[in-house]
Amino acid sequence: MDDAELVRRRLRTVGLGGPLDASTPAEVVGWFGAVQSQDYHPAKWGVAQRLGGAVTDPDLDRAFAGGELLRTHVLRPTWHFVTPADIRWLLALTAPRVHALNAYYYRQCELDDALLRRTAGLVADAVAGGNHLTRAEVAAVLERHGIVATGIRLGYILGFAELEQVVCSGPLRGKQHTYALLDERAPAAAPLDRDDALARLVRRFFTSHGPATAKDLSWWSSLTLADLATGLAAAGDALESIDVDGVTYWSAAGAADTVVDETAVHLLQAYDEYLVGYTESKRLLDLADVTAGARLDVANGVLLLGTQVAGRWRRTLKAREVVLDIGLYEPLRAAATPGLQAAADGYGAFVGRPATVVASRL
């Protein structure tokens, strides 16, 4: 197997080279385990892409408001979409590592364990009973109790409460995000044995992101390579490995060779799982090194041609259309031009406006 086949298989497992066995946003997020979502609106598009045009932007907002998708800090010190079924075991597994990554900032913000636990209790009381509060409203509650809660300090206070399974996302209030009591958004679940949780995480990642390496998963999950070795040993025959140029790649057992339409265009949000799920093997996305020395002046998203990075894109949402400014590293082949318009039309359907493409060289 060569690099090209590795990345063809990967495109399929992440739901871009063919449809996932999923019919709802929650099933897409559940396939991955967690989907990076610090940019809420682009992240919705990343979920919708895996559903083949079956859902729109308002559909994703409704799923989020209804708690079918939750948004919290898990895996790494950033937001992810997770499902109610997965949020608790994932947090139990990865929160200690995220706390360790945050420890320096806790100290910088003068947040010791006692104060963090006090603030978490105050926030829990404030949002109980469906009293979903915005970030500013949470800050006001804390300040009434004599606790400074502004800027980055407030962010780490709330992040601690998320990691401790106290709060998670509530529904949007207009354009503002709110916090909700996790107990009211996700049912209590029996805790998993740590080795069982590691095995579940390892299976989930390599099934949805493979072929990928243990170092890729270590980046994605914040867990150590020693932890992941335990998970791989416990995963049994659900996974298989292959060595390519001295690097071991893992994927679901029985994965078949994949045919990819090399003229297909995909407009990915900047933090799509196809992009951010990898470190050691991220080079597979740019085998021709077309991005070297490129001027990245179109920075809101990444354009794929087949399996490979080929450009950048951003949107301008207008009353009667959405304009997509496309920056290409190299001119598209004539055969790929219809694919670019098809991708733009797919995005237009998602936001409910016809799409106009404006393409240029980077």
Protein Blocks (a to p, Z undefined) as FASTA:
>chain_A
ZZklmmmmmmmmnopnoccddfbfklmmmmnopacfkbmmlmmmmmmmmnnopacfklmm
mmmmnomaccddehiacdddddfklmmmmmmmmmmmmmmmmmmmmmmnopafklmmmmmm
mmmmmmgghiacdfklmmmmmmmnopacehjllmmmmmmmmmnomaccdddehjaccddd
fklmoccdddddfklmmmmmmmmmmmmmmccdfklmmmmnopafklmmmmmmmnmmmbcc
ddeehiacdddehiacddddfkbccdddfkbfklmmpfklmmmmmmnopmgopacfbfkb
ccdehjbcfbdcdddddfkbccdddddfbdcdfklmmmmmmmmmmmmmmnopacdddddd
ZZ
